[in-house]
Amino acid sequence: MNARDITNMSQQAANGLPCRGKVLNLDNMNPNVRRVEYAVRGAIVQRALQIDKELKEGVKKPFTEVIKANIGDAHAMGQKPITFLRQVLALCAYPDLLDDNKFPDDSKQRARRILEACGGHSIGAYSSSQGIECIRQDVARYIEKRDDGISSDPDNIYLATGASDAIVTMLKLLVCGKGRDRTGVMISIPQYPLYSAALADLAAVQINYYLDEDKCWSLDIAELKRAVTAARQHCNPRVICIINPGNPTGQVQSRQCIEDVIRFAKEEHLFLMADEVYQDNVYAEGCKFHSFKRVLFEMGPEYSTTVEMASFHSTSKCYMGECGFRGGYMEVINMDPEVKAQLTKLVSVRLCPPVPGQALLDLVVNPPQPDEPSYDKFMKERTAVLAALAEKAGLTEQIFNTVPGITCNPVQGAMYTFPRITLPQKAIDKAKAEGQVPDMFYCMKLLEEEGICLVPGSGFGQREGTFHFRMTILPPTEKLKFVLQKISDFHIRFTQEFS
Amino acid sequence: MNARDITNMSQQAANGLPCRGKVLNLDNMNPNVRRVEYAVRGAIVQRALQIDKELKEGVKKPFTEVIKANIGDAHAMGQKPITFLRQVLALCAYPDLLDDNKFPDDSKQRARRILEACGGHSIGAYSSSQGIECIRQDVARYIEKRDDGISSDPDNIYLATGASDAIVTMLKLLVCGKGRDRTGVMISIPQYPLYSAALADLAAVQINYYLDEDKCWSLDIAELKRAVTAARQHCNPRVICIINPGNPTGQVQSRQCIEDVIRFAKEEHLFLMADEVYQDNVYAEGCKFHSFKRVLFEMGPEYSTTVEMASFHSTSKCYMGECGFRGGYMEVINMDPEVKAQLTKLVSVRLCPPVPGQALLDLVVNPPQPDEPSYDKFMKERTAVLAALAEKAGLTEQIFNTVPGITCNPVQGAMYTFPRITLPQKAIDKAKAEGQVPDMFYCMKLLEEEGICLVPGSGFGQREGTFHFRMTILPPTEKLKFVLQKISDFHIRFTQEFS
């Protein structure tokens, strides 16, 4: 029995309760878990759900629904699933439909191929832990096509329960050491909080490098050098994580920048983790997605045979937005074969990624071809989603930048805007007095007054003294315009109230 | 740079390679991950997959297919999916089918209800991290019905990516402390190796308690006392895990035994984890599944208001065997509300369990009712699967017990047999000479000679000097008879060869 248990016991005894605390309480639970924070589903979302319930119970509010612009959840925002994907999934779930004339031949052919690769021809069987082999082959072919022929080995592909799962698994492999030898992981600020959460859980050292907001959130190698040099004083930096296109910041990295990062990783002997889940979400003119893998190989064997890397992709984003299926993969490059064996062993403990998500991934990497019956409809639906996103990306930047006190970088890619907001000193003081960080105070007030749920910038990290929020651009155009107007009005009102 | 890096560098320099080792290698990877073992998909399964490939490539073997009896994967063994479940899943995946006359009304009604609870009425949206609310309500009602009215709160239900996910999450919350204060977790020997793997990963202390093979793998409280008392010398025992019905051992615990375990957990101040994923898989006459929750509440408020517990269930076993969907849940009881908030936060980092798996779970806990059109077919299919399993359980015990040197307890429940095998000393010596544990040597030889893949008992733990294997009883009856005969013949041959 430790001191905490004794304290617990005395408290309970004083209350006249049986003389023993909980086996598991806040003081004796895993301290790493306590340190985990995940703002995208944090306090503000809890409050949004409460308000939803209050509205349903008839409580009167200045609005009739809560608009949840906190998360990149396309279908929840009204985006319709792509017909072809869902037809094949239905065929896989209930193969009796393979006799149905309503389904086009190519959807049936895809479903048959997936089912043949499943144990007992059922998506209800476990797959191999690394993922169904023919799907890994399709992923490798997709990568080869994307990268203009640079080869990809299906044995280097690991299917996963969404990209999040693969990212956490990769970080877990990389963390070791104690004290000053503890693994340090470089992450961008602002970052997607999966990274900080995973690092807290693994008790790894988070090394922040700051993106340059004034240069459209670009990544500066001098800043990487500063960060890694400072970190070497107190930990062992071994990993650099890059999100491209950026989340929450929406920038798309130039080819040159990617080359510089790869050179930096090699020089500093770092494992490179490239989060490329938004690779199809590029909107800005002049911007193009360059995969880290491709740039690595184009830099020649000095790099392509030495730099260790993992790249991550997902079925949750891009044009399909199928978040609920939890599909994704990673490709590992130059990984030590003994470590790969350990990775395979580690993922086998959880048996396999969800097979419907694997099937969905297969369709995403192996979509209808021009000579197939589903091609036209598929392309029409895909193009419409991406065109609407591009329009909304432009709209968002444009409207926010008309508001005094809001500055917004172009949304070059991904699904979010991360505008900077100027908050009056009085608001900052009021927030502090209420024990809140200022941008949380701002977002909570917006939620209560307008029913719009955003995530405060502090949940992603930001330079000291600056304030932001993350908003997804996913609502349908008319609703997005409405949301942008509401936020703009609120910002002006807020500024006046606290001036 | 540490000593390992320098060693690596010198090795590489000696080989004329660039003067730097891998960023990530076997020596500098996460040491906890290295310690993880998961026999169910271990070396023997790797070899089985190789043999599969060799057969496909035309290599001649004494058999034409590898029979994988290593894992409880019902569909892979030819079990057909339950029609009603798959109909509803197809409707959820492709809602255009809701207009199709081929589907019965109750399947459509279930699909509509699930879709209405999804963001944007799509299973492609993220759900809340704890799981879709109406599904958690259905789970709670299912538990109430199972436990004859003892109440269940949907807020205590957490849906998960299979039961494995929930078990690992719960263990993660419970692990803290260093050295002699490190959390100790009691697990049965033999155990399901998810537990030992998770404990290695979390660097928790594994406390073994042995099941009594001579008494049909029953659990003896004196043995629990022995184990916990010894463990208190070197760690802080905080958790006891029970698998009922047993995996790999197939026993079904008596009500009395469950009461004793609960009393023990209270006395020793342990958190109780009840792995009840085989709750519908009870075959032996006189045996009945008693849930820990129900027994806890029937023991009165002294227990029902104090003993902290989590119970786990899955869509992968029972009559449906839908492993690929990765559906499952846990119910937590008497958990500190502050810890519950931490649990909710922790699961939110992974966003949500796969929504198709959640939908499937909903159907399992809310199956067709007698007045609904799908009822008769559903019951016919369900009953047929369970009756076949009961027959195969009996058959397995009966055939194995005719073989000299194989002793097999009754398969009262679950999906496995864990017979004891007597190995000649010469075989044990030969195995040692080849650097293998004796039961792995035995199982590898069986695989090479007969194409049957089992898991050696050492992967689950067994008393020193005893040897076992785990085999699933899932193959179709005729194939199971064939497998049992092949193993019996092999055992006799093996015994002769090494006598």
Interface residues (C-beta under 8 A of the other chain):
Chain A: N2 P18 R20 K22 V23 L24 N25 L26 N28 M29 N30 P31 V33 R34 V36 E37 Y38 V40 R41 G42 L49 I71 D73 A74 H75 A76 M77 G78 Q79 K80 P81 R86 Q87 L89 A90 L91 A93 Y94 L97 D100 K102 C118 G119 G120 S122 I123 G124 A125 Y126 S127 S128 S129 T161 G162 S164 D165 V168 K172 L173 L174 V175 C176 G177 D181 P193 L194 A197 A198 D201 N236 R238 V239 H269 L270 F271 T306 E308 M320 G321 E322 C323 G324 F325 R326 N334 M335 D336 E338 V339 Q342 K345 L346 S348 V349 R350 L351 C352 P353 P354 V355 P356 G357
Chain B: N2 P18 R20 K22 V23 L24 N25 L26 N28 M29 N30 P31 V33 R34 V36 E37 Y38 V40 R41 G42 L49 I71 D73 A74 H75 A76 M77 G78 Q79 K80 P81 R86 Q87 L89 A90 L91 A93 Y94 L97 D100 K102 C118 G119 G120 S122 I123 G124 A125 Y126 S127 S128 S129 T161 G162 S164 D165 V168 K172 L173 L174 V175 C176 G177 D181 P193 L194 A197 A198 D201 N236 R238 V239 H269 L270 F271 T306 E308 M320 G321 E322 C323 G324 F325 R326 N334 M335 D336 E338 V339 Q342 K345 L346 S348 V349 R350 L351 C352 P353 P354 V355 P356 G357
